[in-house]
Amino acid sequence: MGTSSESEEPLEIYAPLEGDHIQIKWRDGLLSSLPLRLLRGFCPCAYCQGHGGPIRWVEEALSSDLRIREIGEVGNYAIRILWSDGHGSGIYSFRFLRKLHELGSKKEQEWRQTELGRL
């Protein structure tokens, strides 16, 4: 995946198990508040996205009671989330989470029309 820039390194990730957002404090001072629906809707795993092409919104991935069951680090470049629906194969690189920050303040309707390119 290559080396990440300093801005793509989080200082802290706060993901309350009963919350509906995760918050990331980035090394460059940016604070991201990412809705769980945004994270699950853009799950980057091969099951949700297929094996190629841009990352797209996957409406079918969303359940009515979306919660984080577990969250953990993957190396020093990503996190993995185990969702309340049992899904847990998506690896969310810090670079990918930083891209999602740009969508976090937009409406869900805009998320559905967005392609994030290849990661």
N, C-alpha and C positions, 0 to 999 in steps of 0.2 A: 504494500500500500504506500510505501514511501514514508519519509519523515514528516511529521506534522509541524506546523509553525507554532510559535508560542501562543498565539491567539486561539488555537485549536486544543489547548490543554486546559481542562477544568481544574480549578482549585478545590471545588466542593460540589457534590451532587446531593440534593435533598429530595428524597422520594418517599413521602409518607404513604404507608400502605393503605390508608383510608382516604387519601387525597385524590384530586382529579387532575393534578399537574405535577410535573417534576420541575425543580428549580436547579439551575446550573450557574454557578459563579465561575466565570472564566478568568484565566490568568491576566488577560488584558483589561479586566474591570467590567466587562459586559455581564449582565445578568439575564439569563434566559428563563422564561416560564413557559414550559411546553405542556399543552393539554394532552392528557392520555389518549384522547381520540386521535389527535394528530400523530402521535407516536405509533399507535396500533394501526391506524389507517395507512401509514407509509411503512409498515413493517418491511424491512429489507431482505427477509429470508427468501430462499428459492421457492418455497411452497407458495408464498403470497405473491411473489414477483415473477416467477418463472426463472429461466436460466440466462437471460440476456435482455438487453434493451434498457430503457430508462426506468427509474423508480416511479411508480404511479400510485395514486390513491386506490385502495382496495376496500370498497364499501362492505363486502362480504365478511371482512375480518372483524367487524365491529359487533359487539354484543351490547345489550341494554345495560348491563351492570359491569362495566369495564373497570377493573382494579388491578393493581400490581400485587402479586403474591410474594415474589422475591425479586431482588435486583442484585447483580454482582458484576465485578470487574472481569474483563477479558483482556489479559495481558496489561499493557499500559497504553492501550489505544481505543478501548471500547467498553460498553456495558452490554449485558444480556438481561432481558426482562422476562420473567415468568408471569404470564397474565392469568387472570382469574378464570379464563376460558380454557386453561391448560396449555395454550400455545407458548412456546419458549425458545424457538430456534433462530429468532432474529438477533443478529449482532449489530448493535448501534454504535458505529465508530464515532469518535469525538468529532471528526470532520463532518459526518452525516448529521449529528446533533446540531452542529453549528449551522448547517444549511437549513435545518428545520426551524432554527431560531427566526429566520427571515419570514417564515410562514406563521409563526405563533401569534402574531398580532392581527392576522387577517381572519376573515370569516370562513367558516367551513365550506361554504359554496366555492370559494376561491381555491381551497385545498384540492377539491375534487377535480379542478381543471388544470392542476399544476403537474408538470413532469420535472423530476429533479435530476435528470441526466443519469449517467452511469457513475457508480461510486467505486 
